Amino acid sequence: MADIHDARILILATNGFEQSELTVPRDELRKAGATVDVATPDGKPIRGWNHTDWGDTVEADTRIADTRVEDYQAVVVPGGQINPDLLRVDPEAVQRVRTFLDSGKVVAAICHGPWLLVEADALRGRRATSYKSIRKDVENAGAHWVDEEVVVDGGVITSRSPADLPAFVAKIIEEVGEGRHPH
């Protein structure tokens, strides 16, 4: 069992993340007492996508390559079409997700974020959800896709869209509290 006040959570993101899907989990997890680090491919600030146009810039805390999975209890992957599409071709990002999964730690992705989980082969044999336009990708990766606001299977948390953020964040806090999950 891990208390959220003692938890350290990693957010993997790059330019084009859906604004609310990074800022809401970051801010709400911090309010709950967790330490939250934003890791980007180059450790530089990134710019969000806010529904239909470019959004705000978010500071990075570190480079993805400089993160150590053993320092964190969970990883969060925001959606947006651009962010996970760029991250799924970044070997460091894919490896981090794979290592979190292999370590039994919480892996959470929302909207198009499960694209990165598909690349890391993190969904095979699991129940999962996503934004509806990538449903077939998630199914082709071996997941049983369901249309629910938040789905958890063995410590892997998925949600569909910004509308699901309250349930998504609450489930991250709950799963971190449960500790390691066998995969």
KOLMIBA-504756 format. One record per residue: residue in one letter; z, y, x of N, C-alpha, C, O in turn. Coordinates in nm, 3 decimals, always signed. Layout:
 r    n.up n.north  n.east   ca.up ca.north ca.east    c.up c.north  c.east    o.up o.north  o.east
 a       Z       Y       X       Z        Y       X       Z       Y       X       Z       Y       X
...
//
This chain:
 r    n.up n.north  n.east   ca.up ca.north ca.east    c.up c.north  c.east    o.up o.north  o.east
 m  +0.000  -0.119  +0.084  +0.000   +0.000  +0.000  +0.000  +0.125  +0.089  +0.073  +0.132  +0.187
 a  -0.082  +0.223  +0.052  -0.089   +0.349  +0.127  -0.067  +0.464  +0.029  -0.129  +0.470  -0.077
 d  +0.021  +0.553  +0.065  +0.045   +0.671  -0.017  -0.066  +0.772  +0.013  -0.103  +0.792  +0.128
 i  -0.117  +0.836  -0.090  -0.226   +0.933  -0.072  -0.183  +1.047  +0.021  -0.267  +1.107  +0.089
 h  -0.052  +1.077  +0.025  -0.003   +1.184  +0.113  -0.017  +1.147  +0.260  -0.021  +1.235  +0.346
 d  -0.023  +1.018  +0.290  -0.038   +0.971  +0.427  -0.182  +0.933  +0.459  -0.212  +0.895  +0.572
 a  -0.269  +0.944  +0.361  -0.407   +0.897  +0.377  -0.495  +0.999  +0.447  -0.478  +1.120  +0.434
 r  -0.590  +0.945  +0.522  -0.694   +1.027  +0.584  -0.826  +0.973  +0.531  -0.853  +0.853  +0.539
 i  -0.908  +1.061  +0.476  -1.032   +1.022  +0.409  -1.150  +1.093  +0.475  -1.144  +1.212  +0.505
 l  -1.257  +1.017  +0.495  -1.377   +1.067  +0.560  -1.486  +1.088  +0.455  -1.510  +1.000  +0.372
 i  -1.552  +1.202  +0.459  -1.669   +1.227  +0.375  -1.790  +1.233  +0.469  -1.793  +1.312  +0.563
 l  -1.889  +1.148  +0.441  -2.014   +1.148  +0.519  -2.118  +1.230  +0.443  -2.147  +1.201  +0.327
 a  -2.173  +1.331  +0.508  -2.270   +1.415  +0.437  -2.362  +1.487  +0.536  -2.331  +1.502  +0.654
 t  -2.474  +1.531  +0.482  -2.567   +1.615  +0.557  -2.628  +1.715  +0.458  -2.590  +1.718  +0.341
 n  -2.721  +1.796  +0.505  -2.784   +1.895  +0.418  -2.841  +1.829  +0.293  -2.898  +1.720  +0.299
 g  -2.823  +1.897  +0.180  -2.879   +1.848  +0.055  -2.783  +1.767  -0.028  -2.824  +1.707  -0.128
 f  -2.655  +1.762  +0.010  -2.556   +1.694  -0.075  -2.543  +1.770  -0.205  -2.557  +1.893  -0.208
 e  -2.516  +1.700  -0.315  -2.492   +1.767  -0.443  -2.359  +1.841  -0.429  -2.255  +1.780  -0.404
 q  -2.362  +1.972  -0.447  -2.248   +2.060  -0.419  -2.116  +2.006  -0.473  -2.021  +1.987  -0.397
 s  -2.110  +1.980  -0.602  -1.983   +1.939  -0.662  -1.939  +1.801  -0.616  -1.819  +1.770  -0.616
 e  -2.033  +1.717  -0.578  -1.999   +1.579  -0.541  -1.935  +1.571  -0.402  -1.878  +1.467  -0.366
 l  -1.943  +1.677  -0.325  -1.867   +1.686  -0.200  -1.743  +1.772  -0.220  -1.633  +1.731  -0.183
 t  -1.759  +1.890  -0.279  -1.647   +1.984  -0.285  -1.536  +1.938  -0.379  -1.419  +1.957  -0.348
 v  -1.569  +1.877  -0.493  -1.464   +1.833  -0.585  -1.380  +1.721  -0.523  -1.257  +1.733  -0.522
 p  -1.440  +1.611  -0.472  -1.354   +1.510  -0.408  -1.276  +1.567  -0.289  -1.157  +1.538  -0.274
 r  -1.341  +1.646  -0.204  -1.271   +1.704  -0.089  -1.149  +1.784  -0.134  -1.039  +1.762  -0.085
 d  -1.170  +1.875  -0.228  -1.063   +1.964  -0.271  -0.955  +1.890  -0.350  -0.836  +1.915  -0.330
 e  -0.995  +1.800  -0.439  -0.897   +1.727  -0.521  -0.816  +1.628  -0.437  -0.696  +1.612  -0.460
 l  -0.881  +1.561  -0.342  -0.808   +1.469  -0.255  -0.711  +1.546  -0.166  -0.600  +1.498  -0.139
 r  -0.751  +1.664  -0.120  -0.659   +1.748  -0.042  -0.542  +1.793  -0.128  -0.427  +1.792  -0.083
 k  -0.570  +1.833  -0.254  -0.462   +1.875  -0.344  -0.365  +1.761  -0.368  -0.245  +1.784  -0.384
 a  -0.415  +1.638  -0.370  -0.330   +1.521  -0.391  -0.248  +1.487  -0.267  -0.157  +1.404  -0.273
 g  -0.280  +1.551  -0.153  -0.202   +1.531  -0.032  -0.273  +1.463  +0.082  -0.216  +1.451  +0.191
 a  -0.397  +1.418  +0.063  -0.471   +1.350  +0.169  -0.526  +1.450  +0.270  -0.549  +1.566  +0.238
 t  -0.547  +1.402  +0.391  -0.623   +1.476  +0.492  -0.767  +1.433  +0.475  -0.796  +1.313  +0.474
 v  -0.858  +1.528  +0.461  -0.999   +1.496  +0.437  -1.085  +1.561  +0.545  -1.078  +1.682  +0.567
 d  -1.165  +1.480  +0.612  -1.258   +1.529  +0.715  -1.400  +1.512  +0.666  -1.436  +1.409  +0.608
 v  -1.482  +1.614  +0.688  -1.624   +1.608  +0.658  -1.698  +1.583  +0.789  -1.688  +1.661  +0.883
 a  -1.772  +1.472  +0.794  -1.850   +1.437  +0.912  -1.998  +1.451  +0.882  -2.047  +1.404  +0.779
 t  -2.070  +1.516  +0.974  -2.214   +1.536  +0.959  -2.283  +1.474  +1.081  -2.218  +1.449  +1.183
 p  -2.412  +1.450  +1.072  -2.481   +1.389  +1.187  -2.463  +1.464  +1.319  -2.448  +1.402  +1.424
 d  -2.464  +1.598  +1.314  -2.453   +1.675  +1.439  -2.324  +1.754  +1.451  -2.306  +1.828  +1.548
 g  -2.233  +1.739  +1.354  -2.106   +1.811  +1.359  -2.118  +1.957  +1.322  -2.022  +2.033  +1.337
 k  -2.235  +1.997  +1.273  -2.258   +2.137  +1.236  -2.245  +2.154  +1.085  -2.252  +2.056  +1.011
 p  -2.226  +2.278  +1.038  -2.216   +2.303  +0.894  -2.341  +2.253  +0.820  -2.450  +2.246  +0.876
 i  -2.321  +2.218  +0.696  -2.431   +2.168  +0.612  -2.438  +2.249  +0.483  -2.340  +2.310  +0.440
 r  -2.556  +2.247  +0.424  -2.578   +2.326  +0.301  -2.599  +2.232  +0.184  -2.675  +2.135  +0.191
 g  -2.530  +2.263  +0.075  -2.539   +2.182  -0.045  -2.657  +2.216  -0.132  -2.726  +2.315  -0.112
 w  -2.676  +2.132  -0.230  -2.775   +2.153  -0.336  -2.694  +2.168  -0.463  -2.613  +2.082  -0.497
 n  -2.716  +2.279  -0.535  -2.638   +2.307  -0.654  -2.728  +2.300  -0.778  -2.781  +2.401  -0.822
 h  -2.743  +2.182  -0.832  -2.824   +2.150  -0.950  -2.973  +2.168  -0.927  -3.047  +2.070  -0.922
 t  -3.019  +2.294  -0.912  -3.164   +2.318  -0.902  -3.204  +2.403  -0.782  -3.322  +2.434  -0.765
 d  -3.107  +2.441  -0.698  -3.139   +2.525  -0.582  -3.033  +2.505  -0.475  -2.930  +2.442  -0.500
 w  -3.060  +2.557  -0.357  -2.964   +2.545  -0.248  -2.833  +2.609  -0.286  -2.829  +2.712  -0.354
 g  -2.725  +2.548  -0.242  -2.591   +2.594  -0.275  -2.518  +2.648  -0.153  -2.578  +2.710  -0.065
 d  -2.388  +2.625  -0.150  -2.301   +2.677  -0.045  -2.307  +2.594  +0.082  -2.348  +2.478  +0.082
 t  -2.264  +2.657  +0.189  -2.251   +2.589  +0.317  -2.108  +2.535  +0.330  -2.012  +2.602  +0.292
 v  -2.097  +2.415  +0.383  -1.967   +2.351  +0.405  -1.952  +2.327  +0.555  -2.043  +2.278  +0.620
 e  -1.837  +2.361  +0.606  -1.808   +2.338  +0.748  -1.787  +2.189  +0.774  -1.733  +2.118  +0.689
 a  -1.830  +2.144  +0.888  -1.806   +2.006  +0.930  -1.681  +2.003  +1.017  -1.652  +2.098  +1.090
 d  -1.608  +1.894  +1.008  -1.491   +1.875  +1.093  -1.525  +1.796  +1.219  -1.456  +1.807  +1.320
 t  -1.633  +1.717  +1.212  -1.667   +1.630  +1.324  -1.809  +1.576  +1.308  -1.872  +1.593  +1.204
 r  -1.858  +1.511  +1.413  -1.986   +1.438  +1.405  -1.959  +1.297  +1.356  -1.854  +1.240  +1.387
 i  -2.050  +1.241  +1.280  -2.035   +1.104  +1.232  -2.011  +1.009  +1.351  -1.924  +0.923  +1.344
 a  -2.087  +1.025  +1.459  -2.075   +0.937  +1.575  -1.938  +0.945  +1.642  -1.900  +0.852  +1.713
 d  -1.865  +1.053  +1.620  -1.733   +1.069  +1.683  -1.619  +1.017  +1.596  -1.503  +1.023  +1.638
 t  -1.649  +0.968  +1.477  -1.543   +0.918  +1.390  -1.508  +0.774  +1.425  -1.591  +0.698  +1.474
 r  -1.382  +0.741  +1.400  -1.333   +0.604  +1.422  -1.280  +0.553  +1.288  -1.188  +0.611  +1.232
 v  -1.337  +0.446  +1.239  -1.300   +0.392  +1.108  -1.151  +0.364  +1.102  -1.089  +0.382  +0.997
 e  -1.092  +0.319  +1.212  -0.949   +0.286  +1.212  -0.860  +0.407  +1.184  -0.742  +0.391  +1.154
 d  -0.914  +0.529  +1.194  -0.838   +0.650  +1.167  -0.834  +0.688  +1.019  -0.765  +0.782  +0.981
 y  -0.908  +0.616  +0.936  -0.923   +0.652  +0.794  -0.890  +0.536  +0.701  -0.897  +0.419  +0.739
 q  -0.852  +0.572  +0.577  -0.828   +0.472  +0.474  -0.947  +0.458  +0.378  -0.958  +0.358  +0.307
 a  -1.035  +0.558  +0.377  -1.148   +0.555  +0.283  -1.262  +0.641  +0.334  -1.243  +0.733  +0.414
 v  -1.382  +0.609  +0.286  -1.500   +0.691  +0.312  -1.563  +0.726  +0.178  -1.569  +0.643  +0.087
 v  -1.611  +0.850  +0.166  -1.674   +0.898  +0.043  -1.815  +0.945  +0.077  -1.836  +1.018  +0.174
 v  -1.912  +0.903  -0.005  -2.051   +0.944  +0.012  -2.096  +1.022  -0.111  -2.115  +0.963  -0.217
 p  -2.112  +1.155  -0.098  -2.163   +1.234  -0.210  -2.311  +1.202  -0.234  -2.380  +1.149  -0.147
 g  -2.356  +1.234  -0.353  -2.496   +1.213  -0.386  -2.580  +1.337  -0.363  -2.567  +1.407  -0.263
 g  -2.667  +1.360  -0.459  -2.778   +1.451  -0.440  -2.892  +1.363  -0.390  -2.866  +1.261  -0.326
 q  -3.014  +1.398  -0.416  -3.125   +1.313  -0.371  -3.144  +1.319  -0.220  -3.179  +1.218  -0.158
 i  -3.122  +1.435  -0.161  -3.154   +1.454  -0.020  -3.050  +1.390  +0.072  -3.086  +1.317  +0.165
 n  -2.923  +1.415  +0.046  -2.815   +1.370  +0.133  -2.819  +1.219  +0.163  -2.830  +1.182  +0.280
 p  -2.810  +1.132  +0.063  -2.807   +0.989  +0.097  -2.941  +0.938  +0.150  -2.945  +0.840  +0.225
 d  -3.051  +1.004  +0.113  -3.181   +0.962  +0.164  -3.188  +0.987  +0.315  -3.244  +0.906  +0.389
 l  -3.132  +1.098  +0.361  -3.128   +1.126  +0.505  -3.026  +1.037  +0.576  -3.052  +0.988  +0.686
 l  -2.911  +1.016  +0.514  -2.807   +0.936  +0.578  -2.845  +0.789  +0.590  -2.803  +0.722  +0.684
 r  -2.923  +0.738  +0.497  -2.955   +0.594  +0.502  -3.050  +0.559  +0.616  -3.072  +0.441  +0.644
 v  -3.108  +0.659  +0.682  -3.188   +0.634  +0.802  -3.113  +0.678  +0.928  -3.170  +0.678  +1.037
 d  -2.987  +0.714  +0.913  -2.902   +0.751  +1.026  -2.818  +0.627  +1.063  -2.727  +0.591  +0.988
 p  -2.848  +0.563  +1.176  -2.777   +0.439  +1.211  -2.626  +0.454  +1.219  -2.553  +0.361  +1.188
 e  -2.577  +0.571  +1.262  -2.432   +0.593  +1.270  -2.369  +0.594  +1.131  -2.262  +0.536  +1.111
 a  -2.434  +0.659  +1.035  -2.381   +0.663  +0.899  -2.380  +0.523  +0.837  -2.282  +0.483  +0.775
 v  -2.489  +0.450  +0.854  -2.497   +0.314  +0.800  -2.389  +0.226  +0.863  -2.322  +0.150  +0.793
 q  -2.371  +0.237  +0.993  -2.270   +0.157  +1.063  -2.129  +0.190  +1.016  -2.046  +0.101  +1.001
 r  -2.101  +0.319  +0.992  -1.967   +0.356  +0.944  -1.938  +0.289  +0.811  -1.831  +0.232  +0.792
 v  -2.032  +0.296  +0.718  -2.011   +0.233  +0.587  -1.989  +0.084  +0.604  -1.898  +0.027  +0.543
 r  -2.070  +0.020  +0.686  -2.058   -0.124  +0.709  -1.920  -0.159  +0.767  -1.858  -0.257  +0.726
 t  -1.873  -0.079  +0.863  -1.744   -0.104  +0.926  -1.629  -0.081  +0.829  -1.532  -0.157  +0.829
 f  -1.637  +0.023  +0.746  -1.535   +0.044  +0.643  -1.529  -0.078  +0.552  -1.421  -0.129  +0.523
 l  -1.643  -0.124  +0.509  -1.649   -0.241  +0.421  -1.590  -0.364  +0.489  -1.507  -0.433  +0.431
 d  -1.632  -0.391  +0.611  -1.582   -0.508  +0.685  -1.432  -0.500  +0.711  -1.366  -0.603  +0.725
 s  -1.379  -0.378  +0.717  -1.235   -0.358  +0.741  -1.152  -0.367  +0.613  -1.029  -0.360  +0.618
 g  -1.219  -0.382  +0.498  -1.147   -0.390  +0.371  -1.097  -0.255  +0.323  -1.009  -0.247  +0.238
 k  -1.154  -0.148  +0.378  -1.113   -0.014  +0.337  -1.199  +0.036  +0.221  -1.307  -0.018  +0.196
 v  -1.151  +0.137  +0.153  -1.218   +0.191  +0.035  -1.350  +0.258  +0.075  -1.355  +0.338  +0.169
 v  -1.456  +0.225  +0.002  -1.589   +0.283  +0.018  -1.627  +0.339  -0.119  -1.636  +0.264  -0.216
 a  -1.650  +0.470  -0.127  -1.680   +0.534  -0.256  -1.810  +0.613  -0.246  -1.831  +0.688  -0.151
 a  -1.898  +0.596  -0.346  -2.026   +0.668  -0.349  -2.059  +0.707  -0.492  -2.035  +0.631  -0.586
 i  -2.114  +0.826  -0.507  -2.144   +0.877  -0.640  -2.291  +0.921  -0.648  -2.349  +0.966  -0.550
 c  -2.348  +0.906  -0.767  -2.482   +0.954  -0.799  -2.588  +0.879  -0.717  -2.607  +0.760  -0.738
 h  -2.657  +0.947  -0.624  -2.753   +0.882  -0.535  -2.685  +0.828  -0.409  -2.750  +0.762  -0.328
 g  -2.555  +0.854  -0.392  -2.481   +0.806  -0.277  -2.491  +0.656  -0.253  -2.492  +0.613  -0.138
 p  -2.498  +0.574  -0.360  -2.513   +0.429  -0.337  -2.637  +0.390  -0.257  -2.645  +0.277  -0.209
 w  -2.734  +0.481  -0.241  -2.848   +0.450  -0.153  -2.799  +0.414  -0.013  -2.852  +0.323  +0.050
 l  -2.697  +0.486  +0.036  -2.642   +0.455  +0.168  -2.573  +0.319  +0.166  -2.580  +0.245  +0.264
 l  -2.507  +0.286  +0.056  -2.444   +0.154  +0.043  -2.548  +0.044  +0.038  -2.525  -0.065  +0.091
 v  -2.663  +0.070  -0.026  -2.773   -0.026  -0.028  -2.817  -0.054  +0.115  -2.834  -0.170  +0.153
 e  -2.836  +0.051  +0.193  -2.881   +0.035  +0.331  -2.781  -0.043  +0.416  -2.820  -0.117  +0.507
 a  -2.652  -0.027  +0.387  -2.546   -0.097  +0.461  -2.518  -0.236  +0.404  -2.427  -0.304  +0.449
 d  -2.596  -0.277  +0.304  -2.578   -0.407  +0.237  -2.436  -0.423  +0.184  -2.375  -0.529  +0.197
 a  -2.385  -0.316  +0.124  -2.248   -0.314  +0.074  -2.236  -0.351  -0.073  -2.125  -0.360  -0.124
 l  -2.348  -0.372  -0.143  -2.341   -0.393  -0.288  -2.373  -0.535  -0.332  -2.352  -0.570  -0.448
 r  -2.424  -0.617  -0.243  -2.464   -0.753  -0.279  -2.350  -0.829  -0.346  -2.241  -0.841  -0.290
 g  -2.376  -0.880  -0.467  -2.277   -0.958  -0.540  -2.168  -0.877  -0.607  -2.073  -0.935  -0.660
 r  -2.178  -0.746  -0.606  -2.075   -0.659  -0.666  -2.126  -0.593  -0.793  -2.247  -0.576  -0.812
 r  -2.033  -0.556  -0.879  -2.063   -0.468  -0.991  -2.069  -0.327  -0.935  -1.986  -0.291  -0.852
 a  -2.165  -0.247  -0.978  -2.178   -0.110  -0.929  -2.254  -0.026  -1.031  -2.316  -0.079  -1.123
 t  -2.246  +0.104  -1.012  -2.324   +0.197  -1.091  -2.382  +0.303  -0.997  -2.353  +0.303  -0.878
 s  -2.463  +0.391  -1.053  -2.530   +0.496  -0.975  -2.598  +0.590  -1.072  -2.591  +0.572  -1.194
 y  -2.665  +0.690  -1.017  -2.751   +0.772  -1.100  -2.862  +0.679  -1.152  -2.909  +0.591  -1.079
 k  -2.903  +0.699  -1.275  -2.994   +0.605  -1.340  -3.127  +0.586  -1.268  -3.188  +0.480  -1.277
 s  -3.173  +0.688  -1.195  -3.304   +0.677  -1.130  -3.305  +0.580  -1.011  -3.411  +0.539  -0.966
 i  -3.186  +0.543  -0.960  -3.184   +0.447  -0.850  -3.127  +0.311  -0.895  -3.092  +0.227  -0.813
 r  -3.117  +0.293  -1.026  -3.065   +0.167  -1.079  -3.139  +0.047  -1.019  -3.074  -0.048  -0.974
 k  -3.270  +0.049  -1.018  -3.349   -0.065  -0.968  -3.321  -0.088  -0.820  -3.316  -0.203  -0.776
 d  -3.303  +0.017  -0.742  -3.270   +0.002  -0.600  -3.136  -0.070  -0.584  -3.122  -0.159  -0.500
 v  -3.039  -0.032  -0.665  -2.906   -0.093  -0.660  -2.915  -0.240  -0.702  -2.855  -0.327  -0.639
 e  -2.990  -0.267  -0.807  -3.008   -0.406  -0.851  -3.082  -0.489  -0.746  -3.045  -0.603  -0.720
 n  -3.186  -0.432  -0.687  -3.262   -0.503  -0.585  -3.178  -0.531  -0.460  -3.211  -0.620  -0.381
 a  -3.071  -0.455  -0.442  -2.979   -0.477  -0.329  -2.876  -0.585  -0.362  -2.786  -0.612  -0.283
 g  -2.889  -0.645  -0.480  -2.802   -0.757  -0.516  -2.682  -0.722  -0.600  -2.594  -0.806  -0.620
 a  -2.675  -0.599  -0.650  -2.562   -0.559  -0.733  -2.591  -0.586  -0.881  -2.706  -0.591  -0.923
 h  -2.484  -0.603  -0.957  -2.494   -0.607  -1.102  -2.466  -0.465  -1.150  -2.351  -0.422  -1.154
 w  -2.573  -0.391  -1.186  -2.561   -0.250  -1.225  -2.506  -0.239  -1.366  -2.552  -0.310  -1.456
 v  -2.408  -0.151  -1.386  -2.352   -0.125  -1.519  -2.349  +0.026  -1.542  -2.336  +0.104  -1.447
 d  -2.359  +0.066  -1.666  -2.360   +0.207  -1.704  -2.219  +0.248  -1.745  -2.187  +0.254  -1.864
 e  -2.134  +0.276  -1.646  -1.996   +0.317  -1.669  -1.964  +0.434  -1.576  -2.026  +0.447  -1.471
 e  -1.868  +0.519  -1.615  -1.839   +0.638  -1.536  -1.786  +0.608  -1.397  -1.814  +0.682  -1.303
 v  -1.711  +0.502  -1.383  -1.663   +0.460  -1.252  -1.651  +0.309  -1.252  -1.598  +0.249  -1.347
 v  -1.700  +0.246  -1.145  -1.695   +0.101  -1.132  -1.633  +0.071  -0.997  -1.669  +0.131  -0.896
 v  -1.539  -0.022  -0.996  -1.478   -0.062  -0.869  -1.488  -0.214  -0.857  -1.461  -0.287  -0.953
 d  -1.526  -0.259  -0.740  -1.537   -0.402  -0.713  -1.500  -0.425  -0.567  -1.575  -0.391  -0.476
 g  -1.383  -0.483  -0.546  -1.339   -0.514  -0.410  -1.326  -0.392  -0.321  -1.359  -0.399  -0.202
 g  -1.280  -0.281  -0.375  -1.262   -0.160  -0.295  -1.385  -0.073  -0.284  -1.379  +0.033  -0.222
 v  -1.497  -0.116  -0.342  -1.619   -0.034  -0.345  -1.623  +0.038  -0.480  -1.627  -0.025  -0.585
 i  -1.621  +0.170  -0.474  -1.617   +0.254  -0.593  -1.752  +0.324  -0.608  -1.802  +0.384  -0.513
 t  -1.809  +0.317  -0.728  -1.934   +0.389  -0.755  -1.923  +0.464  -0.887  -1.856  +0.420  -0.980
 s  -1.991  +0.578  -0.893  -2.000   +0.658  -1.016  -2.141  +0.711  -1.031  -2.221  +0.705  -0.937
 r  -2.173  +0.762  -1.152  -2.310   +0.796  -1.188  -2.354  +0.938  -1.157  -2.467  +0.959  -1.113
 s  -2.264  +1.037  -1.180  -2.310   +1.177  -1.176  -2.190  +1.271  -1.165  -2.076  +1.226  -1.174
 p  -2.215  +1.402  -1.147  -2.105   +1.498  -1.142  -2.013  +1.491  -1.265  -1.894  +1.521  -1.254
 a  -2.065  +1.452  -1.380  -1.981   +1.441  -1.500  -1.870  +1.338  -1.482  -1.768  +1.343  -1.552
 d  -1.889  +1.245  -1.390  -1.791   +1.138  -1.367  -1.690  +1.171  -1.259  -1.605  +1.088  -1.227
 l  -1.695  +1.291  -1.201  -1.608   +1.324  -1.088  -1.459  +1.306  -1.115  -1.390  +1.255  -1.027
 p  -1.404  +1.345  -1.231  -1.260   +1.324  -1.251  -1.220  +1.175  -1.240  -1.121  +1.142  -1.175
 a  -1.297  +1.088  -1.301  -1.268   +0.945  -1.294  -1.291  +0.891  -1.153  -1.216  +0.805  -1.106
 f  -1.393  +0.941  -1.086  -1.427   +0.899  -0.950  -1.312  +0.932  -0.854  -1.267  +0.846  -0.778
 v  -1.265  +1.055  -0.857  -1.156   +1.097  -0.768  -1.027  +1.022  -0.801  -0.957  +0.977  -0.710
 a  -0.996  +1.007  -0.929  -0.876   +0.933  -0.968  -0.881  +0.789  -0.917  -0.779  +0.736  -0.873
 k  -0.998  +0.728  -0.922  -1.012   +0.590  -0.875  -0.998  +0.582  -0.724  -0.942  +0.485  -0.674
 i  -1.047  +0.681  -0.651  -1.029   +0.683  -0.505  -0.880  +0.685  -0.473  -0.833  +0.608  -0.389
 i  -0.806  +0.773  -0.538  -0.662   +0.784  -0.515  -0.593  +0.650  -0.547  -0.508  +0.604  -0.470
 e  -0.630  +0.589  -0.658  -0.572   +0.460  -0.698  -0.602  +0.351  -0.596  -0.513  +0.277  -0.555
 e  -0.728  +0.342  -0.554  -0.768   +0.236  -0.461  -0.707  +0.255  -0.322  -0.670  +0.157  -0.257
 v  -0.696  +0.379  -0.276  -0.629   +0.406  -0.149  -0.484  +0.358  -0.158  -0.431  +0.300  -0.064
 g  -0.421  +0.384  -0.273  -0.284   +0.340  -0.294  -0.266  +0.190  -0.291  -0.159  +0.140  -0.256
 e  -0.371  +0.119  -0.328  -0.363   -0.027  -0.327  -0.377  -0.085  -0.188  -0.338  -0.199  -0.165
 g  -0.431  -0.008  -0.093  -0.445   -0.056  +0.043  -0.575  -0.131  +0.065  -0.673  -0.110  -0.005
 r  -0.573  -0.220  +0.163  -0.695   -0.293  +0.201  -0.741  -0.388  +0.091  -0.662  -0.443  +0.015
 h  -0.874  -0.405  +0.086  -0.937   -0.490  -0.014  -1.020  -0.598  +0.057  -1.104  -0.565  +0.140
 p  -0.997  -0.723  +0.025  -1.082   -0.826  +0.086  -1.226  -0.809  +0.037  -1.248  -0.768  -0.077
 h  -1.322  -0.841  +0.120  -1.461   -0.826  +0.079  -1.524  -0.956  +0.062  -1.642  -0.964  +0.027
//
